Amino acid sequence: MSDIEKRKADHIQVSLEEDVANSHNYWDDLHLIHDSLPEVDLDEIDTTTVLFGRKLSAPLMVTAITGGYNDATKVNLNLAEACASLGIALGIGSQRAAIERGDRASYEVIRDVGVPLVVANLGAPQLIPQAHKEAFGTEQAREAMEMVGADVLAVHLNYLQEVAQPEGDTRARGCLDAIRSLAREVPCIAKETGAGISRETALRLKGAGVIGFDISGTSGTSFSKVELHRSRRMGNARCVAIGETFAEWGIPAPISVRLAQVGLPIIASGGIVDGLKAAKSIATGAQCAGLARAVLKDAMISAEAAEERLRTIIEELKVGMFLTGSSTVQQLASKKVVFTGPAREWGLEMEVI
Ligand SMILES: Cc1cc2nc3c(=O)[nH]c(=O)nc-3n(C[C@H](O)[C@H](O)[C@H](O)COP(=O)(O)O)c2cc1C
């Protein structure tokens, strides 16, 4: 196994075996208001929505998880079949391995399966030169998109992960300009990986031409924790320390949804583990909810298991809509959200509630 393959396999293994979640899920601090008289039948509720011009049966996306090593092929195919069957969106894991080494098989499997919205994935650190590595440009971005039949490209912003990683790419100067160049040529969204996007960063990215955000804030998978467990296994004490110190670093996911309201579509991810949290994210201001780790275990088993897990989440979202008297996603988006506890403190401090 090459270094990238090993890293990708480690991420899955660590995410399944270790406690890698942020210690607090801020979605638990948010509450929707119960409507005792919904005046709509549960069966009548319409969860359909349109994101980046594509019709989805529900405002839900499985966000980037994996690719680039053998076992990833099955995981990605399972996810693609589940998302196609349900009519929801799918993001593929970082395609760096395919671009650098031509190892495309584990990515290409999601092409032509019938997923209504496919999101390709490259890292912002790869858009600028790193030590001994050349930068990716438009050609590689097009290749990544074509490989999976993507509608949009997610440029992931993962510097928290890179600093907690023994082999991390820590050059960041020039990323915004690189995103600007890319966004002129291909439809790009900016995607965090668990630390959230601030208002200032959202505005800079909008100025650079991105067409949306996946804010991926704190509440769910902490990549600092993922890397700390990897560093522990590799016996790298300094990276273990950094991983522990920054384990909870980032902007809470619901707060980032509010901060990133700059007139572009938002995918809310980080800690979405059930359909009620997905419903809360829509009422908070997102156009779509995103989740990764909540479906990982089932995606390792089979397409049917992944589909069942996601179907339950969609049903819960529908129940959340029913109990708030929302017959459409648009109506859910207009419902009041009550912020309590730590999310309220953040919201007041950041002046977004
Ligand atoms: C095992 C694993 C691998 C991931 N790999 C990627 C990746 O390659 N690219 C990316 O943009 N995000 C990646 N992510 C981040 C997720 O897409 C998501 O932003 C983050 O995990 C927060 O969502 P969650 O709390 O639902 O897991 C990965 C997440 C997990 C759990």
Ligand as a Chemical Component Dictionary entry (heavy atoms), coordinates in Angstrom:
data_LIG
# 
_chem_comp.id                   LIG 
_chem_comp.type                 NON-POLYMER 
_chem_comp.pdbx_formal_charge   0 
_chem_comp.three_letter_code    LIG 
# 
loop_
_chem_comp_atom.comp_id 
_chem_comp_atom.atom_id 
_chem_comp_atom.alt_atom_id 
_chem_comp_atom.type_symbol 
_chem_comp_atom.charge 
_chem_comp_atom.model_Cartn_x 
_chem_comp_atom.model_Cartn_y 
_chem_comp_atom.model_Cartn_z 
_chem_comp_atom.pdbx_ordinal 
LIG C1  C1  C 0 -13.497 8.672  7.275  1  
LIG C2  C2  C 0 -13.743 10.060 6.769  2  
LIG C3  C3  C 0 -13.061 10.503 5.647  3  
LIG C4  C4  C 0 -13.297 11.788 5.133  4  
LIG N1  N1  N 0 -12.624 12.201 3.991  5  
LIG C5  C5  C 0 -12.914 13.417 3.459  6  
LIG C6  C6  C 0 -12.338 13.807 2.215  7  
LIG O1  O1  O 0 -11.587 13.056 1.580  8  
LIG N2  N2  N 0 -12.641 15.045 1.729  9  
LIG C7  C7  C 0 -13.478 15.899 2.406  10 
LIG O2  O2  O 0 -13.770 16.990 1.911  11 
LIG N3  N3  N 0 -14.026 15.547 3.586  12 
LIG C8  C8  C 0 -13.778 14.336 4.122  13 
LIG N4  N4  N 0 -14.380 13.969 5.305  14 
LIG C9  C9  C 0 -15.161 14.965 6.055  15 
LIG C10 C10 C 0 -16.680 14.785 5.894  16 
LIG O3  O3  O 0 -17.078 14.978 4.553  17 
LIG C11 C11 C 0 -17.455 15.757 6.809  18 
LIG O4  O4  O 0 -17.212 17.090 6.418  19 
LIG C12 C12 C 0 -17.072 15.613 8.276  20 
LIG O5  O5  O 0 -16.801 14.266 8.606  21 
LIG C13 C13 C 0 -18.195 16.100 9.204  22 
LIG O6  O6  O 0 -19.372 15.364 9.032  23 
LIG P1  P1  P 0 -19.843 14.187 10.042 24 
LIG O7  O7  O 0 -19.855 14.771 11.432 25 
LIG O8  O8  O 0 -21.199 13.802 9.549  26 
LIG O9  O9  O 0 -18.860 13.063 9.917  27 
LIG C14 C14 C 0 -14.199 12.663 5.802  28 
LIG C15 C15 C 0 -14.886 12.189 6.929  29 
LIG C16 C16 C 0 -14.683 10.915 7.417  30 
LIG C17 C17 C 0 -15.450 10.452 8.638  31 
# 
loop_
_chem_comp_bond.comp_id 
_chem_comp_bond.atom_id_1 
_chem_comp_bond.atom_id_2 
_chem_comp_bond.value_order 
_chem_comp_bond.pdbx_ordinal 
LIG C1  C2  SING 1  
LIG C2  C3  SING 2  
LIG C2  C16 DOUB 3  
LIG C3  C4  DOUB 4  
LIG C4  N1  SING 5  
LIG C4  C14 SING 6  
LIG N1  C5  DOUB 7  
LIG C5  C6  SING 8  
LIG C5  C8  SING 9  
LIG C6  O1  DOUB 10 
LIG C6  N2  SING 11 
LIG N2  C7  SING 12 
LIG C7  O2  DOUB 13 
LIG C7  N3  SING 14 
LIG N3  C8  DOUB 15 
LIG C8  N4  SING 16 
LIG N4  C9  SING 17 
LIG N4  C14 SING 18 
LIG C9  C10 SING 19 
LIG C10 O3  SING 20 
LIG C10 C11 SING 21 
LIG C11 O4  SING 22 
LIG C11 C12 SING 23 
LIG C12 O5  SING 24 
LIG C12 C13 SING 25 
LIG C13 O6  SING 26 
LIG O6  P1  SING 27 
LIG P1  O7  DOUB 28 
LIG P1  O8  SING 29 
LIG P1  O9  SING 30 
LIG C14 C15 DOUB 31 
LIG C15 C16 SING 32 
LIG C16 C17 SING 33 
# 
